[in-house]
Amino acid sequence: MTGFSAIALLLGCSPSESQVSAKPYPDMNSEGFRALSMNCAECHALPYPDAHTASEWPAVIAKMQSNRMQRGIGPIPASEMKLLHQYLRTHAAQEAM
């Protein structure tokens, strides 16, 4: 086995940095997290709620709703949207002072 092959083999068996440093989502047993995982994962990796502030999330969600419509996925139902908004605002990043 060449040195390169041994390194490739070792790297393939070790967890990636994203696996090691991944943080858990808050309230993963909540209806809000379920709404996030069921609706957002259809198009992309789940965002962490602290990726935006509470005041930023409504515009982000509106843009994603528009993207869903353009892709023919259909809108997030109103009941799910309410849960999604609540979950993301509850766990959002702190507003800048």
C-alpha positions as CSV (number, residue, x, y, z in Angstrom):
1,M,0.0,0.0,0.0
2,T,1.4,3.4,-1.0
3,G,1.6,6.3,1.5
4,F,-1.2,8.0,-0.4
5,S,-3.5,4.9,-0.3
6,A,-2.9,4.6,3.5
7,I,-3.8,8.3,4.0
8,A,-6.9,8.0,1.8
9,L,-8.0,4.8,3.7
10,L,-7.5,6.6,7.1
11,L,-9.4,9.7,6.0
12,G,-12.2,7.6,4.7
13,C,-12.7,5.9,8.1
14,S,-12.5,9.0,10.2
15,P,-15.5,11.2,10.8
16,S,-15.6,14.4,8.8
17,E,-15.2,17.7,10.6
18,S,-18.8,18.5,10.0
19,Q,-19.8,15.3,11.7
20,V,-17.6,16.1,14.7
21,S,-18.5,19.7,15.1
22,A,-22.3,19.5,14.2
23,K,-24.4,21.0,16.9
24,P,-27.8,19.6,17.8
25,Y,-31.0,21.4,16.9
26,P,-33.0,22.8,19.9
27,D,-36.3,21.1,20.9
28,M,-35.9,18.3,18.4
29,N,-39.1,16.6,19.8
30,S,-41.2,19.7,19.2
31,E,-43.9,20.3,16.5
32,G,-41.8,23.2,15.4
33,F,-38.8,21.1,14.6
34,R,-41.0,18.6,12.9
35,A,-42.4,21.4,10.7
36,L,-38.8,22.6,9.9
37,S,-37.5,19.1,9.1
38,M,-40.6,18.1,7.0
39,N,-40.8,21.3,4.9
40,C,-37.3,22.6,4.6
41,A,-35.4,19.4,3.9
42,E,-37.2,19.0,0.6
43,C,-34.9,21.5,-1.0
44,H,-31.8,21.9,1.2
45,A,-30.0,21.1,4.5
46,L,-31.9,22.2,7.5
47,P,-30.9,25.7,8.7
48,Y,-30.0,26.2,12.3
49,P,-32.5,28.6,13.9
50,D,-29.7,30.8,15.0
51,A,-28.6,31.4,11.4
52,H,-30.9,34.4,11.5
53,T,-32.4,36.7,14.0
54,A,-36.1,36.6,14.8
55,S,-36.7,39.7,12.7
56,E,-34.8,38.2,9.7
57,W,-36.7,34.9,9.7
58,P,-40.0,36.1,8.2
59,A,-38.3,37.4,5.0
60,V,-36.2,34.2,4.7
61,I,-39.3,32.0,5.1
62,A,-41.1,34.1,2.5
63,K,-38.3,33.7,0.0
64,M,-38.2,29.9,0.6
65,Q,-42.0,29.8,0.2
66,S,-41.6,31.5,-3.2
67,N,-38.8,29.1,-4.1
68,R,-41.1,26.2,-3.3
69,M,-43.8,27.6,-5.6
70,Q,-41.3,28.1,-8.4
71,R,-40.1,24.5,-8.1
72,G,-43.7,23.2,-8.2
73,I,-43.4,21.8,-4.6
74,G,-46.4,23.8,-3.3
75,P,-46.7,26.1,-0.4
76,I,-46.1,25.2,3.2
77,P,-49.6,24.8,4.8
78,A,-50.7,27.6,7.1
79,S,-50.7,25.4,10.2
80,E,-47.1,24.3,9.5
81,M,-46.1,27.8,8.7
82,K,-47.2,29.0,12.1
83,L,-45.2,26.2,13.8
84,L,-42.2,27.0,11.7
85,H,-42.3,30.7,12.4
86,Q,-42.7,30.1,16.2
87,Y,-39.8,27.6,16.3
88,L,-37.4,29.7,14.3
89,R,-38.2,32.9,16.2
90,T,-37.9,31.2,19.6
91,H,-34.5,29.8,18.8
92,A,-33.2,32.6,16.6
93,A,-29.9,34.4,17.0
94,Q,-29.9,37.4,19.3
95,E,-30.5,40.8,17.6
96,A,-27.5,43.0,17.2
97,M,-27.3,45.8,19.7
